[in-house]
């Protein structure tokens, strides 16, 4: 049971989440204050919130079950011809793994920073616009000296550091090696408990993990005391399901749905489905907008994530400079939490569209947008790497990694990236 302070914070986050889902929340700060004398009183307030439903005039249709999601989809390719040789496809898979690790390492030292802070830091270091890993030392906008983590900066990188953005990619590999394409959501939860330390999970995953330990009914695991259920946690878990389904975005999205449903609902689930389907398409075709559309075709047409993605596509067509499109995203979607699915997915799409298969531009834009920089750098790098292949990723990104990735997943402490890619390829059917 969480402490009263933690429970109060969860309730406050729950109120925000419910309003975003279209509910009219009548609980006030004074109601929470009055209930703060005991955990039992706070739980009564929380139970009251759990009964709320989206209002009748809420303009979005956002189911969480797969059958209903598919009913709400637009027409899409579902399956695509893989327009490349087997040798090139293998290189593209390797490129996806390298791109994910490199993009994660690029964003890791500035995770949670605003775009304005990142720009000031880079300008003061003579490194704006970004085109390599971060310099270790610079100053902020007030000329205050700043020093970033040396292990994630130029000259100090000797491997991919352990991070939840790559832990989940490894977990998915292990999951499918053990269970194959027929794995279930329950299998995902069981593997987390077996291989993932509790300290390595955050937000929605941490709440779901606690609910698994407490043996809650499956339907309650993504919901109970989990106001983070539409945050970015599932979106960073989707890559592997695209890696093992080249040219089959529908299957990639289904596998991602099974994984995401453990901890997320609605747009939290859609974020993982989008990434998985885009990666499936990225291994098959060569056009960025086609990759994006393949991903969107697996989502409910009238959800908030698709609306935001369509805005990004329109801004890209209208505005030559990514920074102008970034401003539009922040004006319309900046109210979301810095680690929400929707705003960060917009940054990934911006990076892919304006980067246009230039690896350096793609990961740099993803990170220069700020917010969840390691997640966005990793996802954009993964998709771009899948489109161009390992051989086309500039050496300044791949070489410092020394073909090595560390993780906190039990049994996977130190890994060769090339071997992870080879094991992934063996999953192809």
LOFI-689548 format. One line per 8 residues: for each residue x, z, y of C-alpha. Coordinates in steps of 0.1 Angstrom, whole numbers, plus 2048, in hexadecimal, padded with zeros to 3 digits. Example, Ala and Ser with C-alpha at 12.3 -4.5 7.8 and 13.67 -1.06 7.14 Angstrom:
REM residues 2
87B/84E/7D3 | 889/847/7F5
***
This chain:
REM residues 429
800/800/800 | 80E/7F7/822 | 814/812/83C | 7FA/816/858 | 811/805/871 | 816/7E7/85A | 7F1/7E5/852 | 7E9/7E6/877
801/7C9/87D | 7F2/7B5/860 | 7CF/7BA/86E | 7DA/7AE/890 | 7E9/78F/880 | 7C9/78B/86B | 7B4/789/88A | 7C9/76D/898
7C8/75A/877 | 7A3/75D/874 | 79E/750/897 | 7B4/732/88E | 79E/72C/870 | 77F/72A/886 | 771/74D/882 | 762/762/89E
775/782/89C | 762/7A0/8AB | 77C/7BA/8A2 | 78E/7C6/8C1 | 7AF/7D7/8C8 | 79C/7F7/8CF | 78B/7F5/8AD | 7AE/7F3/89D
7BA/810/8B3 | 79C/825/8A9 | 7A4/81E/884 | 7C9/825/886 | 7C5/849/87C | 7C4/841/857 | 7CC/824/83F | 7A9/827/831
799/820/853 | 7B1/802/859 | 7A8/7F4/837 | 783/7F6/841 | 78B/7E1/860 | 79E/7C9/84B | 781/7C6/831 | 76A/7BE/84E
781/7A2/859 | 782/794/836 | 75D/78D/837 | 75F/775/854 | 759/74F/84F | 760/732/866 | 744/72C/87F | 72C/70F/87A
73A/6FA/897 | 75E/6FC/88B | 768/6D7/88C | 780/6D8/86E | 77A/6D6/848 | 796/6E8/837 | 791/6F0/812 | 7AB/700/7FD
7A2/6F4/7DA | 7B1/6D3/7CE | 790/6C2/7C5 | 782/6C8/7E8 | 7A2/6BE/7F9 | 7A2/69D/7E6 | 77E/697/7F1 | 788/69A/815
7A6/682/813 | 7A8/660/823 | 7B1/642/80F | 7D6/643/805 | 7F0/632/7EF | 7EE/64E/7D4 | 80A/63C/7C2 | 824/625/7D1
83D/60C/7C2 | 861/61A/7C4 | 873/5FF/7D7 | 896/606/7CC | 8AD/605/7AE | 8B1/622/797 | 8D5/628/7A4 | 8C9/629/7C8
8AC/63F/7BF | 8C4/658/7AF | 8D9/657/7CF | 8BA/65D/7E4 | 8B1/67B/7D0 | 8D4/689/7D5 | 8D0/681/7FA | 8B0/696/7FB
8C2/6B4/7ED | 8DF/6B1/804 | 8C8/6AA/822 | 8B4/6CA/81A | 8D3/6E0/818 | 8E4/6D0/837 | 8C4/6D2/84C | 8BF/6F6/842
8E3/6FF/84C | 8DF/6ED/86D | 8C1/701/877 | 8CA/722/867 | 8DF/731/883 | 8C4/72C/89E | 8A5/734/889 | 889/740/89F
899/735/8BF | 885/721/8D9 | 88F/6FD/8E1 | 899/708/904 | 8B1/722/8F7 | 8C1/709/8DE | 8C5/6EF/8FA | 8D6/708/911
8ED/714/8F5 | 8F8/6F0/8EC | 8FC/6E5/910 | 912/703/917 | 927/6F9/8F9 | 929/6D4/903 | 915/6CB/8E3 | 8F4/6BF/8F1
8E3/6AB/8E3 | 8EA/6B9/8C0 | 8FC/6A2/8A8 | 90F/6BA/890 | 90D/6DE/884 | 90B/6F7/8A0 | 92A/703/8B2 | 930/727/8AB
934/734/8CF | 923/72B/8EF | 90D/73C/909 | 8E8/73E/910 | 8D5/733/92F | 8E0/752/941 | 905/74B/939 | 905/769/921
91E/762/904 | 90E/75B/8E3 | 91E/759/8C0 | 90C/74B/8A3 | 911/751/87E | 933/742/875 | 928/739/852 | 90E/721/860
922/711/87C | 93C/6F6/880 | 95D/6FF/86F | 94E/71C/85C | 937/70B/843 | 945/70A/820 | 924/708/80C | 8FF/709/811
8F6/72D/817 | 8DA/73E/804 | 8B8/73A/816 | 894/73A/80D | 891/715/817 | 8A8/70C/7FA | 89F/72A/7E3 | 87D/71B/7DE
88A/6F8/7D6 | 89F/708/7BA | 881/71D/7AE | 86D/6FD/7AB | 888/6ED/797 | 889/70A/77F | 863/70B/77D | 860/6E7/773
87D/6E9/75A | 86A/705/749 | 846/6FA/74D | 847/6D5/755 | 82D/6C2/769 | 811/6D8/75B | 81C/6F8/76C | 801/70F/77A
7FF/724/799 | 802/743/783 | 823/734/776 | 830/733/799 | 828/758/79F | 838/762/77E | 858/750/786 | 85A/760/7A9
857/783/799 | 872/77A/780 | 88C/768/795 | 885/76F/7BB | 88F/790/7CA | 874/79F/7E0 | 88C/7A0/7FD | 891/77B/7FC
86C/773/804 | 85B/774/826 | 838/774/836 | 81E/764/81F | 835/764/801 | 83D/789/806 | 818/792/807 | 810/77C/7E9
82E/78C/7D6 | 820/7AF/7DD | 7FE/7A4/7D2 | 80D/797/7B2 | 81F/7B7/7AB | 7FF/7CA/7B1 | 7ED/7B3/799 | 7D1/7A8/7B0
7B9/78E/7A4 | 7C7/76A/7A8 | 7AE/761/7C3 | 7B9/77F/7D8 | 7DF/779/7D6 | 7E1/760/7F3 | 7C7/773/808 | 7CB/799/805
7DE/7A7/823 | 7EC/784/829 | 7E7/778/84C | 804/760/847 | 7F1/749/830 | 7F3/72B/847 | 817/731/851 | 835/71B/847
83F/72C/826 | 82E/713/80F | 839/6F5/823 | 85E/6FE/81B | 856/6FF/7F6 | 849/6DB/7F2 | 868/6C6/7F0 | 870/6C8/7CB
84D/6BC/7C2 | 854/69C/7D5 | 876/699/7C5 | 867/697/7A2 | 84B/67F/7AB | 85B/660/7BB | 840/648/7C6 | 824/65F/7BC
819/673/7DA | 7F8/67D/7CB | 809/68F/7AE | 823/69E/7C6 | 807/6AC/7DB | 7F5/6BA/7BD | 815/6CC/7B1 | 81A/6DA/7D4
7F6/6E5/7D5 | 7FB/6F9/7B5 | 81A/70A/7C4 | 80B/710/7E7 | 7EB/71F/7DA | 7FD/73E/7CF | 803/74A/7F2 | 7F1/733/80B
7CF/723/813 | 7C3/706/828 | 7DE/6F8/840 | 7F8/70E/82F | 7F2/6FB/80F | 7EF/6D9/821 | 812/6DE/82F | 822/6DF/80D
80C/6C2/800 | 817/6AD/81E | 83C/6B3/819 | 83A/6AD/7F4 | 827/68D/7F8 | 83E/680/814 | 85C/687/7FE | 84C/674/7E1
847/657/7F8 | 869/65A/808 | 879/654/7E6 | 865/634/7E2 | 863/622/804 | 878/61C/823 | 860/620/840 | 85D/642/851
839/63D/85D | 82F/632/83B | 83E/652/82D | 82B/667/846 | 80A/655/83F | 80E/659/819 | 811/67F/81F | 7F3/681/836
7DE/66D/81E | 7DF/68A/805 | 7D0/6A3/81F | 7AC/6A9/82B | 7A6/691/847 | 795/6AB/85D | 7AE/6C7/85C | 7C3/6D5/878
7E4/6CA/869 | 7D9/6A5/866 | 7CC/6A6/88A | 7EE/6B3/896 | 801/699/882 | 7EB/67D/890 | 7F3/68A/8B2 | 818/688/8AB
815/664/89E | 802/65A/8BE | 81C/66B/8D5 | 838/65A/8C2 | 828/638/8C9 | 823/641/8EE | 843/653/8F7 | 867/645/8F1
878/667/8F5 | 872/682/8DA | 874/69D/8F5 | 854/690/906 | 842/691/8E4 | 850/6B4/8DE | 841/6BF/900 | 81F/6B2/8F5
822/6C5/8D4 | 82A/6E6/8E5 | 80D/6E1/8FE | 7F3/6DC/8E3 | 801/6EF/8C6 | 819/708/8D5 | 7FF/724/8D1 | 806/726/8AC
81E/740/89F | 843/734/89F | 842/732/879 | 820/723/875 | 81C/703/860 | 80C/6ED/87A | 824/6EF/897 | 843/6ED/881
834/6D0/86D | 831/6BE/88E | 856/6C2/895 | 85F/6B5/872 | 84A/696/879 | 859/692/89C | 87C/693/88C | 873/679/872
862/661/889 | 87B/663/8A6 | 899/666/88E | 88E/647/87B | 8A5/64C/85D | 8C3/655/872 | 8CD/675/860 | 8DF/685/87E
8C3/67E/896 | 8A8/68A/87E | 8B6/6AC/875 | 8C2/6B1/899 | 8A0/6AA/8A8 | 88F/6C1/88E | 8A6/6DE/899 | 8A7/6D7/8BE
881/6DC/8BE | 887/701/8B7 | 870/71A/8A5 | 876/71A/87F | 895/705/881 | 8A4/70A/85F | 882/701/84E | 87D/6E2/864
8A1/6D6/861 | 8A0/6DA/83B | 87F/6C7/837 | 888/6AB/84F | 8AA/6A8/840 | 89C/6A7/81D | 883/68B/825 | 89D/677/839
8B7/67C/81D | 89E/66F/804 | 899/650/818 | 8BD/647/81E | 8D0/657/801 | 8EE/66D/7FE | 907/651/805 | 8F7/64B/827
8F8/66F/833 | 916/673/84B | 933/686/83D | 932/6A0/859 | 912/6AD/84A | 919/6AB/825 | 93F/6B2/823 | 93E/6D6/830
925/6E0/814 | 93F/6DA/7F9 | 923/6CF/7E1 | 91A/6F4/7E0 | 8FA/708/7E6 | 8F6/72D/7E2 | 8D5/73E/7DC | 8C5/760/7D4
8B2/752/7B7 | 8BC/764/797 | 8D3/74E/782 | 8D9/736/79F | 8F1/749/7B5 | 90A/72C/7B9 | 8FF/708/7B2 | 90D/6E5/7B6
8F5/6D0/7CB | 8FE/6B1/7B6 | 8F4/6C4/796 | 8D3/6D0/7A5 | 8CC/6AB/7AD | 8D6/6A1/78A | 8BF/6BC/77A | 8A3/6B0/791
8A7/68C/786 | 8A4/697/761 | 881/6A2/76A | 876/67F/772 | 85E/671/759
***
